[in-house]
Amino acid sequence: MVNSKQLKLSFFLGAILCMLKVIISLLGHYNDTLQIFNVGFMLIQTKYWFVPFLLIALFYIFVSFLFYLIFRLINLGVRFFLN
């Protein structure tokens, strides 16, 4: 059964982690990040415009469900040790 509170929190934490990843990459390796953005903008201008959006969405979904899995494992562990 899906816990809606954990799912909402995992999507929120996934969004925060994705934003932090972009900010840290901009602060740490500015030139490398600009090259990645240039490749992304080039793909947007060609007929492969969906590829950057697809990769961003897949990364966000992966991170969010990873947080959800961690929450479910913590919940299972707490229930196991309390009973």
PyMOL commands that place a pseudoatom at each C-alpha (Angstrom):
pseudoatom trace, name=CA, resn=MET, resi=1, chain=A, elem=C, hetatm=0, pos=[0.000, 0.000, 0.000]
pseudoatom trace, name=CA, resn=VAL, resi=2, chain=A, elem=C, hetatm=0, pos=[1.340, 3.409, -0.963]
pseudoatom trace, name=CA, resn=ASN, resi=3, chain=A, elem=C, hetatm=0, pos=[1.821, 5.918, 1.832]
pseudoatom trace, name=CA, resn=SER, resi=4, chain=A, elem=C, hetatm=0, pos=[0.825, 9.236, 0.258]
pseudoatom trace, name=CA, resn=LYS, resi=5, chain=A, elem=C, hetatm=0, pos=[2.705, 11.344, 2.816]
pseudoatom trace, name=CA, resn=GLN, resi=6, chain=A, elem=C, hetatm=0, pos=[5.956, 9.498, 2.118]
pseudoatom trace, name=CA, resn=LEU, resi=7, chain=A, elem=C, hetatm=0, pos=[5.375, 9.745, -1.630]
pseudoatom trace, name=CA, resn=LYS, resi=8, chain=A, elem=C, hetatm=0, pos=[4.752, 13.514, -1.486]
pseudoatom trace, name=CA, resn=LEU, resi=9, chain=A, elem=C, hetatm=0, pos=[7.805, 14.014, 0.708]
pseudoatom trace, name=CA, resn=SER, resi=10, chain=A, elem=C, hetatm=0, pos=[9.959, 11.919, -1.614]
pseudoatom trace, name=CA, resn=PHE, resi=11, chain=A, elem=C, hetatm=0, pos=[8.874, 13.980, -4.654]
pseudoatom trace, name=CA, resn=PHE, resi=12, chain=A, elem=C, hetatm=0, pos=[9.624, 17.173, -2.716]
pseudoatom trace, name=CA, resn=LEU, resi=13, chain=A, elem=C, hetatm=0, pos=[13.060, 15.912, -1.644]
pseudoatom trace, name=CA, resn=GLY, resi=14, chain=A, elem=C, hetatm=0, pos=[13.736, 14.753, -5.205]
pseudoatom trace, name=CA, resn=ALA, resi=15, chain=A, elem=C, hetatm=0, pos=[13.024, 18.262, -6.505]
pseudoatom trace, name=CA, resn=ILE, resi=16, chain=A, elem=C, hetatm=0, pos=[15.280, 19.802, -3.869]
pseudoatom trace, name=CA, resn=LEU, resi=17, chain=A, elem=C, hetatm=0, pos=[18.096, 17.355, -4.663]
pseudoatom trace, name=CA, resn=CYS, resi=18, chain=A, elem=C, hetatm=0, pos=[17.820, 18.061, -8.401]
pseudoatom trace, name=CA, resn=MET, resi=19, chain=A, elem=C, hetatm=0, pos=[18.006, 21.820, -7.791]
pseudoatom trace, name=CA, resn=LEU, resi=20, chain=A, elem=C, hetatm=0, pos=[20.967, 21.395, -5.441]
pseudoatom trace, name=CA, resn=LYS, resi=21, chain=A, elem=C, hetatm=0, pos=[22.740, 19.253, -8.033]
pseudoatom trace, name=CA, resn=VAL, resi=22, chain=A, elem=C, hetatm=0, pos=[22.396, 22.019, -10.631]
pseudoatom trace, name=CA, resn=ILE, resi=23, chain=A, elem=C, hetatm=0, pos=[23.521, 24.730, -8.191]
pseudoatom trace, name=CA, resn=ILE, resi=24, chain=A, elem=C, hetatm=0, pos=[26.533, 22.736, -6.972]
pseudoatom trace, name=CA, resn=SER, resi=25, chain=A, elem=C, hetatm=0, pos=[27.588, 21.896, -10.520]
pseudoatom trace, name=CA, resn=LEU, resi=26, chain=A, elem=C, hetatm=0, pos=[27.332, 25.571, -11.492]
pseudoatom trace, name=CA, resn=LEU, resi=27, chain=A, elem=C, hetatm=0, pos=[29.418, 26.666, -8.521]
pseudoatom trace, name=CA, resn=GLY, resi=28, chain=A, elem=C, hetatm=0, pos=[32.024, 23.924, -8.703]
pseudoatom trace, name=CA, resn=HIS, resi=29, chain=A, elem=C, hetatm=0, pos=[32.767, 23.303, -12.371]
pseudoatom trace, name=CA, resn=TYR, resi=30, chain=A, elem=C, hetatm=0, pos=[31.398, 26.290, -14.233]
pseudoatom trace, name=CA, resn=ASN, resi=31, chain=A, elem=C, hetatm=0, pos=[33.004, 25.595, -17.639]
pseudoatom trace, name=CA, resn=ASP, resi=32, chain=A, elem=C, hetatm=0, pos=[32.045, 21.914, -17.658]
pseudoatom trace, name=CA, resn=THR, resi=33, chain=A, elem=C, hetatm=0, pos=[28.483, 22.799, -16.713]
pseudoatom trace, name=CA, resn=LEU, resi=34, chain=A, elem=C, hetatm=0, pos=[28.275, 25.342, -19.517]
pseudoatom trace, name=CA, resn=GLN, resi=35, chain=A, elem=C, hetatm=0, pos=[29.349, 22.653, -21.986]
pseudoatom trace, name=CA, resn=ILE, resi=36, chain=A, elem=C, hetatm=0, pos=[26.590, 20.364, -20.711]
pseudoatom trace, name=CA, resn=PHE, resi=37, chain=A, elem=C, hetatm=0, pos=[24.034, 23.169, -21.047]
pseudoatom trace, name=CA, resn=ASN, resi=38, chain=A, elem=C, hetatm=0, pos=[25.311, 23.962, -24.554]
pseudoatom trace, name=CA, resn=VAL, resi=39, chain=A, elem=C, hetatm=0, pos=[24.787, 20.339, -25.582]
pseudoatom trace, name=CA, resn=GLY, resi=40, chain=A, elem=C, hetatm=0, pos=[21.311, 20.432, -24.056]
pseudoatom trace, name=CA, resn=PHE, resi=41, chain=A, elem=C, hetatm=0, pos=[20.417, 23.644, -25.894]
pseudoatom trace, name=CA, resn=MET, resi=42, chain=A, elem=C, hetatm=0, pos=[21.779, 22.197, -29.137]
pseudoatom trace, name=CA, resn=LEU, resi=43, chain=A, elem=C, hetatm=0, pos=[19.561, 19.128, -28.721]
pseudoatom trace, name=CA, resn=ILE, resi=44, chain=A, elem=C, hetatm=0, pos=[16.568, 21.369, -28.011]
pseudoatom trace, name=CA, resn=GLN, resi=45, chain=A, elem=C, hetatm=0, pos=[17.154, 23.290, -31.261]
pseudoatom trace, name=CA, resn=THR, resi=46, chain=A, elem=C, hetatm=0, pos=[17.339, 20.120, -33.362]
pseudoatom trace, name=CA, resn=LYS, resi=47, chain=A, elem=C, hetatm=0, pos=[14.708, 17.459, -33.871]
pseudoatom trace, name=CA, resn=TYR, resi=48, chain=A, elem=C, hetatm=0, pos=[15.870, 15.711, -30.670]
pseudoatom trace, name=CA, resn=TRP, resi=49, chain=A, elem=C, hetatm=0, pos=[14.338, 18.356, -28.394]
pseudoatom trace, name=CA, resn=PHE, resi=50, chain=A, elem=C, hetatm=0, pos=[12.709, 15.708, -26.192]
pseudoatom trace, name=CA, resn=VAL, resi=51, chain=A, elem=C, hetatm=0, pos=[15.979, 14.044, -25.116]
pseudoatom trace, name=CA, resn=PRO, resi=52, chain=A, elem=C, hetatm=0, pos=[17.051, 16.628, -22.465]
pseudoatom trace, name=CA, resn=PHE, resi=53, chain=A, elem=C, hetatm=0, pos=[13.536, 16.757, -21.027]
pseudoatom trace, name=CA, resn=LEU, resi=54, chain=A, elem=C, hetatm=0, pos=[13.345, 12.970, -20.957]
pseudoatom trace, name=CA, resn=LEU, resi=55, chain=A, elem=C, hetatm=0, pos=[16.707, 12.664, -19.178]
pseudoatom trace, name=CA, resn=ILE, resi=56, chain=A, elem=C, hetatm=0, pos=[15.770, 15.319, -16.620]
pseudoatom trace, name=CA, resn=ALA, resi=57, chain=A, elem=C, hetatm=0, pos=[12.401, 13.668, -15.964]
pseudoatom trace, name=CA, resn=LEU, resi=58, chain=A, elem=C, hetatm=0, pos=[13.958, 10.208, -15.634]
pseudoatom trace, name=CA, resn=PHE, resi=59, chain=A, elem=C, hetatm=0, pos=[16.594, 11.491, -13.203]
pseudoatom trace, name=CA, resn=TYR, resi=60, chain=A, elem=C, hetatm=0, pos=[13.921, 13.254, -11.118]
pseudoatom trace, name=CA, resn=ILE, resi=61, chain=A, elem=C, hetatm=0, pos=[11.695, 10.157, -11.020]
pseudoatom trace, name=CA, resn=PHE, resi=62, chain=A, elem=C, hetatm=0, pos=[14.671, 7.926, -10.148]
pseudoatom trace, name=CA, resn=VAL, resi=63, chain=A, elem=C, hetatm=0, pos=[15.751, 10.160, -7.261]
pseudoatom trace, name=CA, resn=SER, resi=64, chain=A, elem=C, hetatm=0, pos=[12.192, 10.534, -5.974]
pseudoatom trace, name=CA, resn=PHE, resi=65, chain=A, elem=C, hetatm=0, pos=[11.520, 6.810, -5.958]
pseudoatom trace, name=CA, resn=LEU, resi=66, chain=A, elem=C, hetatm=0, pos=[14.898, 6.199, -4.345]
pseudoatom trace, name=CA, resn=PHE, resi=67, chain=A, elem=C, hetatm=0, pos=[13.833, 8.459, -1.469]
pseudoatom trace, name=CA, resn=TYR, resi=68, chain=A, elem=C, hetatm=0, pos=[10.479, 6.652, -1.321]
pseudoatom trace, name=CA, resn=LEU, resi=69, chain=A, elem=C, hetatm=0, pos=[12.237, 3.287, -1.140]
pseudoatom trace, name=CA, resn=ILE, resi=70, chain=A, elem=C, hetatm=0, pos=[14.449, 4.554, 1.680]
pseudoatom trace, name=CA, resn=PHE, resi=71, chain=A, elem=C, hetatm=0, pos=[11.364, 5.744, 3.586]
pseudoatom trace, name=CA, resn=ARG, resi=72, chain=A, elem=C, hetatm=0, pos=[9.661, 2.375, 3.101]
pseudoatom trace, name=CA, resn=LEU, resi=73, chain=A, elem=C, hetatm=0, pos=[12.755, 0.505, 4.337]
pseudoatom trace, name=CA, resn=ILE, resi=74, chain=A, elem=C, hetatm=0, pos=[12.964, 2.735, 7.404]
pseudoatom trace, name=CA, resn=ASN, resi=75, chain=A, elem=C, hetatm=0, pos=[9.276, 2.122, 8.058]
pseudoatom trace, name=CA, resn=LEU, resi=76, chain=A, elem=C, hetatm=0, pos=[9.768, -1.641, 7.697]
pseudoatom trace, name=CA, resn=GLY, resi=77, chain=A, elem=C, hetatm=0, pos=[12.753, -1.585, 10.045]
pseudoatom trace, name=CA, resn=VAL, resi=78, chain=A, elem=C, hetatm=0, pos=[10.889, 0.406, 12.686]
pseudoatom trace, name=CA, resn=ARG, resi=79, chain=A, elem=C, hetatm=0, pos=[7.906, -1.947, 12.532]
pseudoatom trace, name=CA, resn=PHE, resi=80, chain=A, elem=C, hetatm=0, pos=[10.178, -5.003, 12.655]
pseudoatom trace, name=CA, resn=PHE, resi=81, chain=A, elem=C, hetatm=0, pos=[12.097, -3.878, 15.729]
pseudoatom trace, name=CA, resn=LEU, resi=82, chain=A, elem=C, hetatm=0, pos=[9.074, -2.523, 17.609]
pseudoatom trace, name=CA, resn=ASN, resi=83, chain=A, elem=C, hetatm=0, pos=[7.017, -5.703, 17.272]
for i in range(1, 83): cmd.bond("trace and resi %d" % i, "trace and resi %d" % (i + 1))
show_as sticks, trace
zoom trace
